[in-house]
Amino acid sequence: MQTENSRAEIAYYDSVQESAVEWLWYPYIPYGKITLLQGDPGDGKSTFMLHLAAQLTVGGMLPDGRKIETCQTVIYQCSEDNSSDTIKPRLLAAGADCEKVAYIVERDEPLCFDDTRIEEAIKKTRARLVIFDPLQSFIPPESDMTNVVRMRSTMRKMSGIAEKYKCAIVLIGHMTKARGGKSLYRGLGSIDLAAIARSVLMITRDEELPNIRYMVPVKTSLAFEGCAIRFLFDRELGFQILGPCDLELMPEAFPAEEAGTGKSQKAERLLRMVLSGTSLPSKKVLEQMSQIGVSERTARKVMQIGVKAFRKGNSWYWKLEDSAGGQELQQGR
């Protein structure tokens, strides 16, 4: 419906046809959406995703032990490693059918998220999983990850492509050192990356057993949060999925990135990721924070990042304010 002398096109939700979310890997990676996988360099992000991609091409097993129903084509776009001496050997080691793993040839023109070749490649290959590794390498040259307006536009375009072709787009990102205050944004670049991503996953290492790593769900907008996935990542022993694990049995899941970075700073960064682009019941926020290694007491003490508590029905909800450092986290909610 469109009123006279108005450009606003109005629709009502009674005309919307309901549909269920489809999943590549429930509840971690949805089809038709963007998933963000983050971690420090060298923690095994790329290897973890290459293993998942390989299993998808041969109808193998998901990291939690479930069988993949049908073989699928994957696009793996990597800017940091050589295709012949690094990427293909890793794919073969993971058991991939390389006839089902494609990449976009860049030649003279580097690929970026605004490039029309991305949609063309997805349409041509019918890929169900598209991986960009690392995402920082595909930011348009006239932009940067801290440009909120530009990144929002770029990520909405990528989200639209994922939805149009019902493929899962996974962006692999390096974490940076957070020093508090506005530098918390640097963990993600623009916060819009996490806001538009429907799932945010993080890979971290066990402090006591460095060759043991964990894939941890940090934000889940479309389903109940899943458990952590433990895996072995060792130069001599190689890569091996060890399966789901109880986070309560883990050592400190998120060790300080540097001297002077304490529990509160880590809690601030994680709380921002959990609440990015959404508002959630305070009970659910505290449950998610607990599952990623942050106690309720620590979460409630976080006061610098601009969290507002508001009542909706019979429940208290938390949401991020527009500006960092605005409202305090309200105690007792």
Secondary structure as the mmCIF struct_conf table of DSSP 4:
data_model
#
loop_
_struct_conf.conf_type_id
_struct_conf.id
_struct_conf.beg_label_comp_id
_struct_conf.beg_label_asym_id
_struct_conf.beg_label_seq_id
_struct_conf.end_label_comp_id
_struct_conf.end_label_asym_id
_struct_conf.end_label_seq_id
STRN STRN1 GLN A 2 GLN A 2
TURN_TY1_P TURN_TY1_P1 GLU A 4 ASN A 5
STRN STRN2 GLU A 9 GLU A 9
HELX_RH_3T_P HELX_RH_3T_P1 TYR A 13 SER A 15
HELX_LH_PP_P HELX_LH_PP_P1 VAL A 16 GLU A 18
HELX_LH_PP_P HELX_LH_PP_P2 ALA A 20 GLU A 22
STRN STRN3 TRP A 23 TRP A 25
TURN_TY1_P TURN_TY1_P2 TYR A 26 TYR A 28
STRN STRN4 ILE A 29 PRO A 30
TURN_TY1_P TURN_TY1_P3 TYR A 31 GLY A 32
BEND BEND1 LYS A 33 LYS A 33
STRN STRN5 ILE A 34 GLY A 39
TURN_TY1_P TURN_TY1_P4 PRO A 41 GLY A 42
BEND BEND2 ASP A 43 GLY A 44
HELX_RH_AL_P HELX_RH_AL_P1 LYS A 45 VAL A 58
TURN_TY1_P TURN_TY1_P5 GLY A 59 GLY A 59
STRN STRN6 MET A 61 MET A 61
TURN_TY1_P TURN_TY1_P6 PRO A 63 ASP A 64
BEND BEND3 GLY A 65 GLY A 65
HELX_LH_PP_P HELX_LH_PP_P3 ARG A 66 ARG A 66
STRN STRN7 LYS A 67 LYS A 67
HELX_LH_PP_P HELX_LH_PP_P4 ILE A 68 ILE A 68
BEND BEND4 GLU A 69 THR A 70
STRN STRN8 VAL A 74 CYS A 78
BEND BEND5 SER A 79 ASP A 81
HELX_RH_PI_P HELX_RH_PI_P1 SER A 83 ILE A 87
HELX_RH_AL_P HELX_RH_AL_P2 LYS A 88 ALA A 93
TURN_TY1_P TURN_TY1_P7 ALA A 94 GLY A 95
HELX_RH_3T_P HELX_RH_3T_P2 CYS A 98 LYS A 100
STRN STRN9 VAL A 101 ALA A 102
TURN_TY1_P TURN_TY1_P8 ARG A 107 ASP A 108
BEND BEND6 GLU A 109 GLU A 109
TURN_TY1_P TURN_TY1_P9 PHE A 113 ASP A 114
HELX_RH_AL_P HELX_RH_AL_P3 THR A 116 THR A 125
TURN_TY1_P TURN_TY1_P10 ARG A 126 ARG A 126
BEND BEND7 ARG A 128 ARG A 128
STRN STRN10 LEU A 129 ASP A 133
BEND BEND8 PRO A 134 PRO A 134
HELX_RH_3T_P HELX_RH_3T_P3 LEU A 135 PHE A 138
BEND BEND9 ILE A 139 ILE A 139
TURN_TY1_P TURN_TY1_P11 PRO A 141 GLU A 142
TURN_TY1_P TURN_TY1_P12 MET A 145 THR A 146
HELX_RH_AL_P HELX_RH_AL_P4 VAL A 148 TYR A 165
TURN_TY1_P TURN_TY1_P13 LYS A 166 LYS A 166
STRN STRN11 ALA A 168 HIS A 174
BEND BEND10 GLY A 180 GLY A 180
HELX_RH_3T_P HELX_RH_3T_P4 GLY A 181 GLY A 187
TURN_TY1_P TURN_TY1_P14 LEU A 188 LEU A 188
BEND BEND11 GLY A 189 SER A 190
TURN_TY1_P TURN_TY1_P15 ILE A 191 ILE A 191
HELX_RH_AL_P HELX_RH_AL_P5 ASP A 192 ILE A 196
BEND BEND12 ARG A 198 ARG A 198
STRN STRN12 SER A 199 ARG A 205
BEND BEND13 GLU A 207 LEU A 209
TURN_TY1_P TURN_TY1_P16 PRO A 210 ASN A 211
STRN STRN13 ILE A 212 THR A 220
BEND BEND14 SER A 221 ALA A 223
STRN STRN14 ALA A 228 ASP A 234
TURN_TY1_P TURN_TY1_P17 ARG A 235 LEU A 237
STRN STRN15 GLY A 238 CYS A 245
HELX_RH_3T_P HELX_RH_3T_P5 LEU A 247 LEU A 249
BEND BEND15 MET A 250 PRO A 251
BEND BEND16 ALA A 253 PHE A 254
BEND BEND17 GLU A 257 GLU A 258
TURN_TY1_P TURN_TY1_P18 ALA A 259 GLY A 260
HELX_RH_AL_P HELX_RH_AL_P6 LYS A 263 LEU A 275
TURN_TY1_P TURN_TY1_P19 SER A 276 GLY A 277
STRN STRN16 LEU A 280 PRO A 281
HELX_RH_AL_P HELX_RH_AL_P7 SER A 282 GLN A 291
TURN_TY1_P TURN_TY1_P20 ILE A 292 GLY A 293
HELX_RH_AL_P HELX_RH_AL_P8 GLU A 296 LYS A 301
BEND BEND18 GLN A 304 ILE A 305
STRN STRN17 VAL A 307 LYS A 312
TURN_TY1_P TURN_TY1_P21 GLY A 313 ASN A 314
STRN STRN18 SER A 315 LEU A 320
BEND BEND19 ASP A 322 SER A 323
TURN_TY1_P TURN_TY1_P22 ALA A 324 GLY A 325
BEND BEND20 GLN A 327 GLN A 327
HELX_LH_PP_P HELX_LH_PP_P5 GLU A 328 GLN A 330
TURN_TY1_P TURN_TY1_P23 GLN A 331 GLY A 332
#
